[in-house]
Amino acid sequence: MKASPGRQITRVKTVAVICHENYMEIAIKADLFDVGLPVDASELRLGADSQFIPSCKVTALSTNEYIIAAELTDCGTQHW
């Protein structure tokens, strides 16, 4: 990643993905953009067309962290 002149890029670590054999876990900090404001959990999901699949939505682990635990074939993914 390049920074434009006079501007420094800061990477934030607010999302972590743990891959398992049949599913993945995505841990998301409530302050997703690291700006001091939590995101609305109801607007987070995995996949564009997955709004009605429960495993593709977030679950609150605490007030500071959410998790999505979905099988690899859920949420609009395809196995080739």
C-alpha positions as CSV (number, residue, x, y, z in Angstrom):
1,M,0.0,0.0,0.0
2,K,1.3,3.4,-0.9
3,A,0.7,6.6,1.0
4,S,0.0,9.8,-0.9
5,P,2.4,12.7,-0.2
6,G,1.7,14.2,3.2
7,R,-0.6,11.4,4.2
8,Q,0.4,8.3,6.2
9,I,-1.5,5.0,5.9
10,T,-2.5,3.4,9.2
11,R,-3.6,-0.2,9.3
12,V,-6.0,-1.2,11.9
13,K,-6.5,-4.8,13.1
14,T,-10.3,-5.0,13.7
15,V,-11.1,-8.2,11.8
16,A,-9.6,-11.6,12.2
17,V,-10.4,-14.8,10.3
18,I,-9.8,-18.3,11.6
19,C,-10.2,-21.0,9.0
20,H,-11.2,-24.5,10.0
21,E,-11.7,-27.6,7.8
22,N,-15.4,-27.0,7.2
23,Y,-16.2,-23.6,8.5
24,M,-14.6,-20.2,9.2
25,E,-14.8,-17.8,12.2
26,I,-14.7,-14.1,11.6
27,A,-14.1,-12.0,14.7
28,I,-15.0,-8.3,14.3
29,K,-14.4,-5.5,16.7
30,A,-17.5,-3.4,17.3
31,D,-15.3,-0.3,16.5
32,L,-14.7,-1.8,13.0
33,F,-13.1,1.4,11.6
34,D,-11.1,2.2,14.8
35,V,-12.6,5.6,15.0
36,G,-14.2,5.3,18.5
37,L,-17.7,4.5,17.3
38,P,-19.2,1.0,17.2
39,V,-20.9,-0.2,14.0
40,D,-24.5,-1.5,14.1
41,A,-24.3,-5.3,14.3
42,S,-27.6,-5.6,12.4
43,E,-25.8,-4.3,9.3
44,L,-23.0,-6.8,9.3
45,R,-23.2,-10.0,7.5
46,L,-21.1,-12.3,5.3
47,G,-22.1,-12.4,1.6
48,A,-24.2,-10.1,-0.5
49,D,-27.3,-12.3,-0.8
50,S,-27.2,-13.9,2.7
51,Q,-29.5,-11.7,4.7
52,F,-31.8,-14.5,5.6
53,I,-29.2,-17.1,6.5
54,P,-28.7,-17.1,10.3
55,S,-25.1,-18.3,10.2
56,C,-24.0,-15.4,8.0
57,K,-25.1,-12.8,10.5
58,V,-23.0,-11.6,13.4
59,T,-23.4,-12.8,17.0
60,A,-22.3,-10.5,19.8
61,L,-19.5,-12.1,21.9
62,S,-19.5,-8.9,24.1
63,T,-20.2,-5.3,23.7
64,N,-16.8,-4.9,22.0
65,E,-16.7,-7.9,19.7
66,Y,-18.9,-9.8,17.2
67,I,-18.4,-13.1,15.5
68,I,-19.6,-14.8,12.4
69,A,-19.2,-18.6,12.3
70,A,-20.3,-20.0,8.9
71,E,-19.7,-23.1,6.9
72,L,-17.5,-22.7,3.8
73,T,-20.5,-23.3,1.6
74,D,-22.8,-20.8,3.3
75,C,-23.3,-17.2,2.5
76,G,-23.1,-17.4,-1.2
77,T,-19.8,-19.2,-1.6
78,Q,-19.3,-22.0,-4.1
79,H,-17.1,-25.1,-4.0
80,W,-15.3,-25.8,-7.3
